Amino acid sequence: MRGVAARWAALLGLLMALSACAEAPQQAAQPERLTRALTLSGVVVENPSGEPIANAQVRLGERTAQTDAEGAFTIQGAQVAPLEVSCRGYLPKTLPLEEVAAALREEGQEGEALRIALHPRTLSGQVLETGSGRPIEGVPLRAGPAQATTDAEGRFVLRRVEVGDLLTVESAAHRPLAPIPLEGQESLTLTLEPWRVTVSVTDQATGQPLSGARVASATQEAETDPSGQAVLMPRLSEGIAVSLTGYCTATLTYQGEPSLQVALRPSRLIVRLKDAATQEPVPNALVQIFEKGESSPRLGRTDEAGQLDLPDAAEAERLFIKAANYVRATVPITQLGVVEVTLEPFISRGIYIPFGLLTRPEYVYGLIDLVDRSPLLNTVVVDVKGDASYLAWRSKNPLAQEADAYFDGVMPLEEVLRLCHEKGIYTIARMVIFKDDNLVKIRPQWAIVRQDGTFYTDGQNTKWMDPFRQEVWDYNISLAVEVAEMGFDEVQFDYIRFPSDGRIRDLVYPQESTFESRVGAISGFLEAAHTALQKTPAFFSADIYGLTVWVTDPNCPRQPLCDLGIGQWVEDIAAHVDYLSPMLYPATFAPGSLGYSQPVAHPYEVVYLSMAKVLGRTTTPVRPWLQHYSALGVTYDRRKLLEQMKAAEDAGSHGWLFWNAGGKYEEAIFGEKPFDLVPGLPTPPPPKE
């Protein structure tokens, strides 16, 4: 008790001295120096969390201390004076003499330590966007070690800031804000200007503004107005893509410019095809687009207006155009935009060169010369894979090599092509497909067999491959592409059917042979072949039975043989070829066909009526095979040959081809005005009521 009384006596004396100083201002007040050594202890914490504050500065008169990690401090030899406490990021605090004196204690005395709470120096505020006033979320702020990020309302609180700190604000979507020195503010409202750029888009070729262009960054997009401008607010260093149908996309990196000029390079190519004779548009023409660095062309087809719109043709170097009944055209691309191409009409009128004659070049030369001299003929059909399944060229196909399918002794096809092309003669490569003895030799499991396991053979004792087999499809399509790339103007498939000769009801197939399955197999094969040949320069055609054009009822009384049992259906086949060639030989029509007891004696009527029938079933150009041989006791003289030719033309055929298995033809019928050679040729019958 004596110690406490002494301390209060000393404090009373000090207060009296201070009072005396107040009455005598000319003398400075001095803290009392005590004779005894006193100690002051305490802890500095944060208000209101109560967390200890380390490294706070504590001053009592001339004595100082620093808080440790627990916020504690002790001052030895303390004197009675106001206690000053300060720490970076906190508001300073001074404890009055009364509190200090109460906390002083002599060495060894126990007493309660001071608990001093400091308030953090706090800066709060809001970040808004210039112009719109929209609060900006997610903006990082920093002042000294203090950090914060704005919330959904753009608000922030920075704790433990210090006067003199620089406030920095970072936003990738906004222009930088200069650092702000803190002067003790308690709140701030900051505005950030968004990155904003006006993009002007023009046509590189014309300089005209482009409206409707898409201007897009990773986070937003806009569309150019009629003046070709769009405003975008991208982030700094963000990519901006400018795109418009018919133009190459331009990409640039935004570096803070207020405006950007973009000139788009046109990529659009519009191809318009016209008939040179009529100036009418040419629809459904195949256009091959050859592009820089690409070995295989892109494909497109003209619409009903004869137009093909290619919005992305910037790399196009040339076009190759195939349209049935027209001369093919190669068009170099020197500039984009509209390319108008006039196609010359072409009607194929030709003769057949059988496989056997390729071993006698003098006969081939003679037939080529016949076509060259004729004012009417312009086409030769050359057997390249004949009825005996031999090939007239050394194929690279492994199966063809394994089967030793090349017939040594034929003249080079390259020589035939050279002669024909020098003379402007159109060349058709005929390929016999499913009748194939050579392939059966090496792949007997792909052949058509009977129920007893023996091979099916036709009237010429030739074996057949199974039309259901994908492997057989692939083999023949591979050969067809080789022939097309060799330089033939057209590839023609023959014997694209199931067998019809002899006993066919006991044949075994890997699936049930029905009307639907047979028709599906043949049309599926032709579709696959057409797809492969579309990228070559050659046209594609198919031969079909003449009687097939008259078979129109898939539910006929002979079901399931309403396709004659062979899988040929006009509409399905015609859909996958450039030309359809029905074999309208009158000799192949059975007695009673078309109402004639002996159809072979009525060539005009058989051909004309059959052509009218098939033309009513398809829009694919029809170019029939005509009979150039005598049969069934009827001699096919000049009149009967011309009757067929005239019948085909009267009906609206797209040319014609004459068949003679020996390659022998009457030259006179291929001269100028051939129908004048024989008076009184038939004319089309009147339409039925």
Number of C-alpha atoms within 10 A of each C-alpha: 5 6 11 12 10 11 17 13 12 17 18 12 13 17 15 12 16 17 12 13 15 13 10 11 9 8 10 10 14 11 15 16 13 13 8 12 14 19 18 26 19 18 20 29 22 16 14 10 9 13 13 21 21 18 19 24 17 23 18 21 14 9 13 17 18 20 21 16 12 14 20 23 23 18 19 15 19 26 24 25 20 18 19 16 23 18 22 15 20 22 16 16 16 15 14 13 15 12 14 19 19 17 18 24 22 18 13 8 10 8 13 12 16 18 14 20 20 23 17 20 20 19 20 15 16 19 25 20 16 14 10 8 11 14 19 19 18 18 19 14 19 18 24 15 12 18 17 18 18 19 16 11 14 20 20 25 19 22 19 20 26 25 15 13 19 17 19 17 21 16 20 14 17 22 16 15 15 10 13 13 15 16 11 14 13 14 14 12 12 14 18 22 16 19 21 20 18 16 23 22 29 21 16 14 12 10 11 13 20 19 18 18 25 17 25 20 20 11 11 12 17 18 20 21 16 12 14 19 24 23 18 22 19 26 24 18 12 17 15 22 16 24 19 20 15 21 23 20 18 15 15 14 14 21 14 17 12 12 15 14 11 17 20 23 18 23 22 21 22 19 20 20 25 19 16 15 10 8 11 13 19 23 18 18 21 19 23 22 24 21 18 11 9 11 8 12 18 14 15 16 19 21 16 12 14 18 22 23 18 19 17 16 22 20 16 24 16 17 20 19 23 24 22 21 17 19 14 19 16 13 14 13 19 10 15 21 18 14 17 13 17 17 22 14 15 16 17 20 21 24 27 23 25 20 24 14 18 22 16 13 15 11 15 19 15 11 19 21 14 17 25 17 15 15 12 17 22 23 25 23 22 27 23 27 26 20 22 16 22 24 24 24 20 15 17 11 13 10 15 20 12 12 16 18 22 19 16 14 10 17 17 15 20 13 11 18 20 13 15 22 15 8 15 13 21 22 23 27 25 27 26 22 24 26 27 24 22 24 25 20 14 14 14 16 11 20 26 26 22 17 13 9 10 11 19 23 20 16 9 9 9 17 26 26 28 25 25 22 15 13 14 20 22 14 16 21 21 16 18 27 19 18 24 21 14 16 19 24 22 24 23 26 24 20 19 25 23 25 24 13 11 10 12 16 11 11 17 19 17 10 9 10 20 17 21 14 13 24 23 18 21 22 24 18 23 25 17 14 22 20 13 14 22 18 20 22 20 26 22 25 26 22 23 23 24 23 19 21 23 17 16 15 11 15 12 12 9 12 14 15 17 22 24 18 21 22 28 27 25 23 16 18 27 22 17 22 24 22 25 27 26 23 23 26 24 24 21 17 19 14 13 10 16 16 9 15 13 17 21 27 19 16 24 27 23 25 29 25 18 24 25 17 16 20 17 10 14 16 13 19 20 23 25 29 28 24 25 23 20 15 14 10 9 13 14 17 13 17 19 23 21 23 23 29 28 22 25 29 17 17 17 16 20 21 22 23 23 24 22 17 14 13 18 15 17 10 12 11 20 20 14 12 10 15 18 11 15 13 8 9 15 14 13 13 9 6 5 4 3
